[in-house]
Amino acid sequence: MTTVVFDIETVPDVELGRRALGLEGLDDSQVADAMFTLARQRSGSDFLPLEQHRVVAISCVMRRESSFKVWSLGELESSEEELLQRFFDGIERHSPTLVSWNGGGFDLPVLHYRALRHGVIAERYWESGERDQSFRWNNYLSRFHERHTDLMDVLAAYQPRGRASLSDMAELLGLPGKLGFSGARVWPAYQAGDLAGIRHYCETDVLNTWLVYLHFQRMRGRLDREEFTAESARVRRFLEESPEAHWQEFLGAWEPRLG
């Protein structure tokens, strides 16, 4: 079985904002400021409507047979369309179990809108039993099926008031968490040209989510103590063998909490 944890990072779709708000002649920063201001007027928050987000990073953990991999799709110069197509092509090839933190409430709707925008093909993802009967009662689209597990939603018992942030859950479980970065820093980092930093942040989020998922699998009896320990050790080996600074920082933040 193949399991893929995924996370996305987004910035304002300033092209859409410029067109929808009639802001021709303004630069990207000014358009984004106008979009944030309008969002605050409507909802009291800077958080933009989902259709106004543009995907700049998609990161994944893949656990398959004896392999374990953490990476960001595409290259720094990859277009949004390429990132989206790579994501859905992976589902086409592997039909993995997807795992996310708030994927049902944010990541997947944004991916839907952007895939629609670019004409991305995602046939396997949208399968619900018409061609493959195994998807009739277990597909990616139903909130209560297991081809996609939104950990935030499941652990909150599907109650909005029960939801916790990934950062708070990491703290609860003694995991490294956000390491000083947050979603609020993505747009400033993007404006500064730090797409690599955004991708690294996205990667640490998916690894935190994977570690929460291991605890979840242990809690519901899908992993016994030995299997849980082995999976945790696999992550530790990955970190120890990686020369990348963000993984060494992650390991340094996790090591004092390992018992």
ZILINGI-V369432 format. One record per residue. N is the residue number from 0. RES is the residue in one letter. PHI is phi in whole degrees, -180 to 180 (NA if undefined). D_LAST is the distance of its C-alpha to the last C-alpha in Angstrom with 2 decimals. Layout:
((N & RES & PHI & D_LAST) (N & RES & PHI & D_LAST))
//
This chain:
((0 & M & NA & 28.73) (1 & T & -108 & 28.05) (2 & T & -117 & 25.80) (3 & V & -126 & 26.36) (4 & V & -92 & 24.56) (5 & F & -135 & 27.04) (6 & D & -153 & 27.69) (7 & I & -123 & 30.82) (8 & E & -124 & 31.91) (9 & T & -134 & 35.45) (10 & V & -131 & 38.17) (11 & P & -61 & 41.45) (12 & D & -81 & 44.08) (13 & V & -69 & 46.61) (14 & E & -62 & 49.19) (15 & L & -65 & 49.20) (16 & G & -61 & 49.21) (17 & R & -63 & 52.08) (18 & R & -73 & 54.11) (19 & A & -70 & 53.41) (20 & L & -99 & 53.96) (21 & G & 66 & 56.87) (22 & L & -110 & 55.26) (23 & E & -57 & 56.90) (24 & G & 100 & 57.21) (25 & L & -91 & 53.93) (26 & D & -80 & 51.06) (27 & D & -59 & 47.64) (28 & S & -64 & 46.12) (29 & Q & -68 & 49.02) (30 & V & -65 & 48.87) (31 & A & -61 & 45.14) (32 & D & -60 & 45.84) (33 & A & -66 & 48.57) (34 & M & -64 & 46.33) (35 & F & -64 & 43.66) (36 & T & -63 & 46.47) (37 & L & -64 & 47.90) (38 & A & -63 & 44.52) (39 & R & -63 & 44.15) (40 & Q & -64 & 47.69) (41 & R & -84 & 47.05) (42 & S & -128 & 43.61) (43 & G & 83 & 42.62) (44 & S & -134 & 39.81) (45 & D & -72 & 39.75) (46 & F & -67 & 38.09) (47 & L & -78 & 40.67) (48 & P & -54 & 41.92) (49 & L & -60 & 40.10) (50 & E & -72 & 43.21) (51 & Q & -97 & 43.32) (52 & H & -95 & 40.06) (53 & R & -118 & 40.18) (54 & V & -79 & 37.27) (55 & V & -118 & 36.28) (56 & A & -155 & 32.95) (57 & I & -132 & 31.36) (58 & S & -117 & 27.92) (59 & C & -141 & 26.31) (60 & V & -107 & 23.39) (61 & M & -121 & 24.96) (62 & R & -116 & 23.28) (63 & R & -146 & 26.08) (64 & E & 52 & 26.30) (65 & S & -100 & 24.36) (66 & S & -105 & 24.33) (67 & F & -142 & 22.08) (68 & K & -143 & 23.76) (69 & V & -128 & 23.50) (70 & W & -163 & 26.80) (71 & S & -106 & 29.51) (72 & L & -69 & 32.78) (73 & G & 71 & 35.87) (74 & E & -118 & 36.52) (75 & L & -57 & 36.93) (76 & E & -91 & 40.60) (77 & S & -64 & 40.24) (78 & S & -75 & 42.19) (79 & E & -59 & 40.83) (80 & E & -58 & 42.84) (81 & E & -65 & 41.22) (82 & L & -59 & 37.68) (83 & L & -64 & 38.67) (84 & Q & -66 & 40.46) (85 & R & -61 & 37.59) (86 & F & -62 & 35.27) (87 & F & -73 & 37.77) (88 & D & -65 & 38.77) (89 & G & -64 & 35.21) (90 & I & -65 & 35.49) (91 & E & -60 & 38.91) (92 & R & -77 & 37.64) (93 & H & -108 & 34.42) (94 & S & 43 & 34.76) (95 & P & -76 & 30.99) (96 & T & -78 & 29.00) (97 & L & -93 & 28.53) (98 & V & -132 & 25.58) (99 & S & -148 & 25.78) (100 & W & -117 & 24.98) (101 & N & 68 & 28.44) (102 & G & -64 & 30.12) (103 & G & -71 & 32.73) (104 & G & -92 & 33.63) (105 & F & -135 & 33.71) (106 & D & -57 & 32.86) (107 & L & -68 & 34.99) (108 & P & -57 & 38.04) (109 & V & -63 & 38.08) (110 & L & -61 & 37.88) (111 & H & -60 & 40.71) (112 & Y & -62 & 42.91) (113 & R & -73 & 42.40) (114 & A & -64 & 42.93) (115 & L & -62 & 46.10) (116 & R & -60 & 47.15) (117 & H & -99 & 46.89) (118 & G & 70 & 48.14) (119 & V & -74 & 44.95) (120 & I & -90 & 45.11) (121 & A & -144 & 42.26) (122 & E & -62 & 43.93) (123 & R & -64 & 40.96) (124 & Y & -60 & 38.94) (125 & W & -89 & 41.88) (126 & E & -62 & 42.60) (127 & S & -136 & 42.98) (128 & G & 116 & 44.80) (129 & E & -68 & 48.12) (130 & R & -109 & 47.57) (131 & D & -127 & 44.45) (132 & Q & -62 & 44.47) (133 & S & -65 & 40.74) (134 & F & -90 & 40.24) (135 & R & -64 & 42.48) (136 & W & -109 & 39.85) (137 & N & -155 & 36.72) (138 & N & -135 & 37.13) (139 & Y & -80 & 35.63) (140 & L & -94 & 37.95) (141 & S & -81 & 37.32) (142 & R & -60 & 34.79) (143 & F & -105 & 33.88) (144 & H & -93 & 33.68) (145 & E & -104 & 30.60) (146 & R & -68 & 31.81) (147 & H & -131 & 30.43) (148 & T & -110 & 27.53) (149 & D & -87 & 27.40) (150 & L & -60 & 24.01) (151 & M & -62 & 25.16) (152 & D & -68 & 28.28) (153 & V & -65 & 26.82) (154 & L & -67 & 24.04) (155 & A & -85 & 26.79) (156 & A & 56 & 28.94) (157 & Y & 63 & 31.44) (158 & Q & -110 & 32.24) (159 & P & -53 & 32.65) (160 & R & -73 & 31.80) (161 & G & -93 & 28.42) (162 & R & -71 & 27.24) (163 & A & -121 & 24.25) (164 & S & -80 & 23.81) (165 & L & -62 & 21.24) (166 & S & -61 & 20.27) (167 & D & -68 & 19.76) (168 & M & -67 & 17.83) (169 & A & -61 & 15.43) (170 & E & -63 & 15.04) (171 & L & -59 & 14.59) (172 & L & -96 & 11.70) (173 & G & 73 & 9.98) (174 & L & -99 & 11.72) (175 & P & -64 & 14.03) (176 & G & 74 & 17.18) (177 & K & -79 & 20.67) (178 & L & 58 & 20.25) (179 & G & 91 & 23.57) (180 & F & -97 & 25.66) (181 & S & -158 & 27.00) (182 & G & -59 & 29.71) (183 & A & -66 & 32.19) (184 & R & -93 & 32.03) (185 & V & -67 & 32.94) (186 & W & -64 & 36.71) (187 & P & -59 & 36.98) (188 & A & -65 & 34.92) (189 & Y & -65 & 37.20) (190 & Q & -61 & 40.26) (191 & A & -82 & 39.06) (192 & G & 83 & 38.75) (193 & D & -95 & 34.96) (194 & L & -67 & 34.49) (195 & A & -61 & 31.93) (196 & G & -64 & 29.77) (197 & I & -64 & 30.25) (198 & R & -64 & 29.24) (199 & H & -64 & 26.05) (200 & Y & -62 & 25.22) (201 & C & -62 & 26.05) (202 & E & -65 & 23.80) (203 & T & -66 & 20.72) (204 & D & -64 & 21.74) (205 & V & -70 & 21.95) (206 & L & -71 & 18.55) (207 & N & -58 & 17.05) (208 & T & -64 & 19.29) (209 & W & -60 & 18.22) (210 & L & -68 & 14.54) (211 & V & -63 & 15.95) (212 & Y & -62 & 18.20) (213 & L & -61 & 15.55) (214 & H & -62 & 14.33) (215 & F & -63 & 18.08) (216 & Q & -65 & 18.84) (217 & R & -66 & 16.32) (218 & M & -62 & 17.87) (219 & R & -96 & 21.33) (220 & G & 81 & 20.85) (221 & R & -83 & 21.38) (222 & L & -128 & 18.13) (223 & D & -87 & 16.95) (224 & R & -59 & 13.45) (225 & E & -67 & 14.17) (226 & E & -66 & 15.72) (227 & F & -62 & 13.03) (228 & T & -63 & 10.52) (229 & A & -66 & 13.51) (230 & E & -67 & 14.38) (231 & S & -64 & 11.12) (232 & A & -66 & 11.55) (233 & R & -63 & 15.14) (234 & V & -64 & 14.51) (235 & R & -61 & 12.54) (236 & R & -63 & 15.55) (237 & F & -57 & 17.93) (238 & L & -66 & 16.67) (239 & E & -63 & 16.71) (240 & E & -87 & 20.18) (241 & S & -88 & 21.65) (242 & P & -84 & 23.85) (243 & E & -73 & 24.22) (244 & A & -61 & 23.43) (245 & H & -69 & 22.02) (246 & W & -77 & 19.37) (247 & Q & -67 & 18.48) (248 & E & -65 & 18.34) (249 & F & -60 & 16.10) (250 & L & -63 & 13.63) (251 & G & -63 & 14.00) (252 & A & -77 & 13.36) (253 & W & -90 & 10.19) (254 & E & -54 & 8.59) (255 & P & -62 & 8.20) (256 & R & -98 & 6.31) (257 & L & -72 & 3.76) (258 & G & -130 & 0.00))
//
